Amino acid sequence: MLRFGAPVKARVQQQDNLLVLSPEPPARELAQGAEVILVSGYEPPKGAVHVNIDRPGAKVLLVMTSYEQINWRVTASPKTSIVAILVGGYHPSTVSTTLQTQGYMVKLPYAYETENVKFRELLVRLNQLFGIEQLSAFRGSYTLPAVINLAAPDAPRAELTMQGPQPKVSKSKFTFGLLTRDYGRTHWTVSGPLNGGKDTYVSEGKIAVSESGDRAFRLRGDQLESVDIPTGQATSIALPPDFPRFSWAMDLAYDSKRNVVSIVTLGGEGFLYRFDARNREWLDYRSVNNVDIFSLSYDAKADRYVAWTDQGSLLFISGTGDALFAKPVISRLEGFGRVYDRGNGRPPRLQIAATGDDIALVYIVDGGVRNIWHYNLRTDAAALTYSRN
């Protein structure tokens, strides 16, 4: 017997006590002397999200953002003054309340976690609107609970500020060089540059310089080139006919012990190629079995390569190209989540500089160093040691 399902009746949206949300910019003075409370999430539960603020004697600026449309239902205890309600997000939401307050529809991203670039962007936007540097309280989750009660500000913590986590003082004397656009090197510690550090650095990798400093190797598209640094003359280095062509060539590193250039690619299952720079001949290539390597460096002290992968791991490779072991470190890099959208993208590239157990993970943007994390392989500990906001 042919049969349809039972009818599902449309839910009637309750439209009572809707707060008018003005498209005009809110007055900057609204945040003066006020606690700034942020509630943010990707989606609501089934039904509305009830937000109750219990802050007698306090002025509160309430900010609520989401990706999905939400009917926010806002209440407050007696003597709690909600000076304004700001609503933002991808899909327009509504606010139901009996409070006598002002409402604004503002372009603000949603951010349900502090370790996300969207959270920092949200704070930057609030700073532009009101001059505030930090939040008083934050409640966020992917799926918001049906009821959110807030009776006290959060304990002060760095992740609620626009600057985010601050560098820790490092006692490490570990130094390393960062490659500049003119094939030079500037010396750094994990706490900052030794001589100003105002050079323009190579943010995308794909350049390595020989131990002598007179020859560079670079990737141009999917082609390896050798550059005579004094003259600037570049020569293409063709792959043997039986080698797989470069596809998505990501980075290369110079092995100063063997005078070997190693190149990593993403195409197919990904490959690691080795080229003898002294004898100008290709040595070998091998599959990396679908491990996506974003950056590669050579550690002369330990005679091995250290790579950064798309999973936020350090991958250790022998000087002859064999996989050794991997160390997941992304969860220990404080503040790293604030440089990208963790829910919608892969971790960005970090430049690696390693000397034995000491490893610097360097985040370079537009030719400048923004962050450095120091990781020690022996202790398995990591810390943010440099930040340029």
N, C-alpha and C positions, 0 to 999 in steps of 0.2 A: 504494500500500500504506500503510495506517495504521500509524504507528510512533511510539512514545514515545522520549524521550531516555534515555540511559544513567543508571542510578541513581547518585546522589552520596551516599556514605556520610557519616554524621555523624562529625565530628571528636571524638575523646575528649579532654575537658578534663583536663589533668594536675592532680591535686589534691594531689600530695605536697608536703610542707614548707610547707603553708599557714600563714601567720601569723594568729593570732587577733587580730581588730581590735575593740578594746573601744569601746562607745558612750559610755563615761564620759569626762568632760573630762580631757585630759592635765594632769599636774602642771606648774605654772608653772616649777618649778626645772629642768625638762628642758633649757631653752634657756640656762641659765647657763653661760657659758664655751664654748658650742657654736657651731659654724658652722651657719648655717641655709641649707639648699640646697633650692631649689624646682625641680621638674620638672612642666611643665604643658602640656597640649595638648587639642585637640578630640577626636581619635580616634587609635587605634593603627594601626600598619601591619597587614598580615596576620600574625596571631600575637601573641606576647607582646612586651612592651617590657622589655629587659634594662637595668638601671641598675647600673653598677659605680662605687663610690666608692673612690678611692685617695688617702687622706689619713692616712698613718701618723702617729701621735702626736696626732691631732686628735679632738675629740668632734664628732659630726655629728648634727644633727636634720634628718631627711630628710622633705620634704613633697612629695606627689605628687597632682595633681588632673587631672581630665579631664571631658569631657562624656560620651563613650561609655564603656562598660565596658571595663576593661583588666585583663589579668593582668600585674601588675608582678612582675618577677623581679629581686630585689635581691641583689647580692654586694658584698663589701668586701675590700680588701687586708688582710693581717695588720697588726695594731696600729692599724687604723682602728676607732674606736669609734662605732658607730651607736647613739646613746642611745635613739632612738625613731623610728618611722616613722608619719607621719600621712597618711591617704588621704582625699581628698574629691572632690566632683564631683557631676554630675547623676545618673548611673547608678552603682550600687554596684560597686566593683572589688575585686579580690583581690590579695594579696601572697604570693609564694612566695619563701622564703629559708631558709637554714640558719643565719643569724645569730641569736645569742641577744640579742633586743631586745624592746622593747614596741611594740605596734601599736595605733593608734587610728583609728576612723572619725569624721571631723570634718566638720561642715558648712562647706565652703569652696568658693568658685567656681573655675572653671577660667579661666586667663588665659594665652594663648600669646604675648602681646606686652605690653611695658611701657606702651605708649601706648593704654591702655584703662581705662575706669572699673572693670572687673572686677579688673584687676591692683591698683589702689589699694584696692578693697574687700578683696581677699585680704590685703594687707599690714595693713590696719586690723584685720582679724580676728585675724591672727597677733600684732599688738600687744596686742589685748585678752587673748589667751590667755597670752602670754609676756612682754609688755613690750618686745619687740624693735622697733627703729626701721628696720632695713634687712636685706636679704638678703646672704648671703655669696656666693651664686652662683645663677644662673637659667638654665635650659635650657627653651626653649619653642618650639613650632611647631604649626601646625594639625594636620598629620599627624606624629605623633612618629616618630623613627627607631627601628629595631628594637633598636639598641644605643646607649646613652648612657654615655660614660666621662667621669668628672670627677676630675681629678688636682690641681686648684688652684682657689682662690677667684677670682672675677672681680675685675678692677681696680675700685676704688671709683668709683661713678658715681651721679649724683643720681637717675636713674630707678629705681634699686633701693631707694630710701628711701621711707618713707611720705609724706614731704612732696613728693617728686618734684622736677622741675627748679626751680631757684630763679631769681628775677628778676635780670636783668643791670642794672647801673647805666647809666642813660641820660643822655646829655649834652644831649638835646633839650629845648628850652624851649617846645615845643608845648603849648598849653593849650586846653581845651575845656570845655563845660558839659554836665552830665548832668541830665536832667529828673527832678524829684521828683514825688511823688504829689500835692502841692498846687500843681502847675503852676509851681513855682519851678525855679531852676537852681543847681547847686553846681559850682564851678570845680575842675577837675582838671588835673593833668599826667599824662603817661604813667607816672610813677613813684608817683602817689598823689594824694590830695585836697589842696587848698590850705588848707582850713579845717576839718579834722576829718573830713569825709565820712561823718558818722553819719546822714545823711538816708536816707529810704526812697525808692529809685529805681524807675522804671518798667521792669520786667523784660520785659514782653511787648510793649512798643512801643504802637502804636495811639493815641498822643497826640502832638500837635504844637502849639506855641504860636506866636502871631504875633510879629512883630518888636517890636511895641509892648508885648507882654507882658500885654495886657488881654483877649485872646481866645484860647481854646483850641479845637482841633478834635480830636475823638476818634471812634473806631470802637466802637460798642456792638453786638455781634453783627455783622450785615451792614448796619448803618445808620450813616451819617455824621451827626455832631452838631456844632453850634457852641455853645460854652459862653462866656457872659459871666463872666469870672473874678471880678470884684468881687462880683457878686450870686449866682453859681453857677447862673444860669438857663440851661437847655439847650434848643436848638431843633434839630429834625430837618431835614436837608437832603435832599429827595427827588431821585432821579435822573430825568432826562428819560425819557419813555416809550419812546424808541427806543434807549436805552442798555441794555446787558446788566445784569441785576441783580447786585449784589455777591454773590459766592460765595467763602467762605473769604477774607474781607478780612484781610490780614496786617499792613499797616503804612501809615503816611502820613508825609509830610514837608512842611515849610512853606518855600517858596521866597521868601526875604525880598526879593529883587530885583524879582520880578513880583507879589508878594502872591498866590501861587498855592499851593493845597494839592494834592498829588499822592498818590494812593492806589494800592496794588498788591494784587492778589488772585491766588488760585491756581485758582479754579474754571474748568473747561474748559481752554483753553490759557493762561489767566491774562491779566489786563488791567491796564493803567496808565491811570488816570483823572486828569483835571486840572480843578480847580475854582477860579475866580476869586473870591478871598475879598473883594476890595474891591467888586466889582460884583455879588457874590453870584449868579454864573451859571456853569454848566458850560461848559467850553471844548471838550473832546474826550475820546476814549478810544481806546486802541489795544491790539491783542494783543501779548503779550510772547512768543508762540510757545513755550509750554511751558517757559519758564525759571521755576523756582520761587524766588520772592524771599521771604525771611523777614523782612528788615528794610530800611528805606530812610531815608536822611538827605540833607540838602541842604548842599553846600559852597559858601558865599557867595564865598569867595576865587576858586575855580576856576569858579564859576557852573555847577555840574553836580550831579547826584545820585550818591551812592555807595550801592550795595545789597550785601547779603550773601545769597548763594544757598544752596540746599540741597546744592550740590556743593562748598561751601567755597571759593567764588570771590568776589572783589570785582567787581561789575558797575558800570561807569560809564555814566551816562545824561546826555544833554545837558539843559540847563535847559528845553528845549521838548519833552523826552520821547523823543528819538531814542537808540537804543542806540549807544554809542561803542565800548567794548572791555571785555574781561574779563581779570582777573588771578587765576589759581589760586594761592591762598596757604596753603591748609590744611596742606600738607606742611611749611611753614616755621614753623608756630605751635607752638613747643616746649611740650610738656605739654598741648596742647589735647585730644589723644586720651584723656587721663585723666578727662575730664569726661563722657564718654558711651561707650556700647558700640559701638565702630566696626564690629563684625561684624554687628550686628543693629539698627542704627538710623541715621538721618540726623544730620548734625552739628547741634548745637543752635543756637539763635538767638544772634547776637552783635550788640550795639548798635554802630553805626558813628558815629564823629565824625571829620570830615575838614576839613583846612585846606590846600589845595593838595596838595603831595606828601606831607604828613604825615597819616597815618591811624591812629586809635586803634580797636582792636577790643576791645570791652568785654563781658565775660561777667558778667551780673547774675543772681543767684539769690536768691529770696525777698527782693527789695528791696535786697540788698547787693551791692557789687562784689566779685567773687571774683578775677578775673584781668583784666589788660590786656596786649595785645600791641601794639607799635608797628611799623607798616609804613611804609616810605618808598618811594613810587612811583618816584622817580628812580633810587635805588640798587637797587630790587627786593629789599630786605633787611627781615627781620622779626626781632623779639626779644621774649621775655617780659620785661616791665618792671615788673609789679606782680602780687603774689599774696597772697591772704589765705587761709591754710589753716585 
